[in-house]
Amino acid sequence: MTARHSRRERTGAEQHDAAYEEARAALLLGQMVYDRRTELGLTQGELADRAGMTQPQLSRLESGGATPTVPLLTRLAAALDAELDITFKPHHGVAA
């Protein structure tokens, strides 16, 4: 296995930071879904039906308590009449 693909143990601080970033991303995604849903005047139940999921699943996603798969994100984008745009952007100050 190459060094790039090897796993190393994380320190407690690194684990905390990683968990914080994952929770932050989930909350931001949930807020985006909520904002677009309310902009369209849809209830959670209506959007859930459009996206092929249940209302409780959508509620968890909007509250940041769930991490959706890419296929679910694709269905949500279609249900929200929106374009799904997933990109990788380099961190500021990192040379390519």
N, C-alpha and C positions, 0 to 999 in steps of 0.2 A: 504494500500500500504506500502511496506517495505521501509526503509530508502534508500536502494540501488536503488529502482525503482522510488523514488519520484523525482520530478523535482524541482530544485531551480533556483531562478533568478540569472542570471549572471551579474556581474558588467560590466561596459563599457570596462574595460581593458581585462576582460576574454572573452567578445564577440569579441573584436579585435583580441586577440590571437587565438581564435578558427577559426575565418575567415581567418586569415593569414595561419594557418596550413592547412586548407582545400584548399586554393589557391595554397599553396606550393605543396601539394599532387597532385592536378590536373595538375600543370605544370610538375612535375616529371613524371607522368603517360604519359602525352602528349609527352614528350621528348622521353620516352622509345618506344612509338608507332612510332614516327617519325624515330628514329634511326634504328629500326628493318625494317621499310618500306623501307628506303633508302638503307639499307644493302641488301635487296632483289631486289632492283632496280625497285620497284613498284611506280607508280604515286598514288596520293590520290584517283583518280577515280577508278583505278584498285583495290586498297585495299578496298575501300568503296563497290564496287561490290561484292568482295569476302566475305565481312562481312555483307552484307545485309543492308547497310546503304547508305546515300547519301554523295557525296563529301563534301558539306558544313558542314554536321554533323561531318565528319572526320576532317575537317579543324578546327572546333571549339574545338574538343577533343584534337587535337595536339597542339593547342595554349593555352590549359588550361582553356578554356571557357566552358567546359561541364563536367559533372560528369556522367560517364557511369554506367549502371546497371551491375549486375553480369552476366546476360545472354549476354549482349553486349560484355563484357570482354571475355567471353567464345568464342563467334563468332570471335572476333578480334584475340584471340590467335590462333584459328584454321586457320584463314586467313593469319596470319603471320608465320604459320608453327612453332609455339612456344607452350610451356607449360605454362598454367596459374597457378601460385603458389601464393595463398593468405594465409598468415600466421599471427598469433598473436604472437608477441615476447614481453617478459616482458621488461620494461624499466630498464636501468642499475641502479643498486643500490636498486632495489625493491626486497625484500625478498618474496619468494613464500610461 
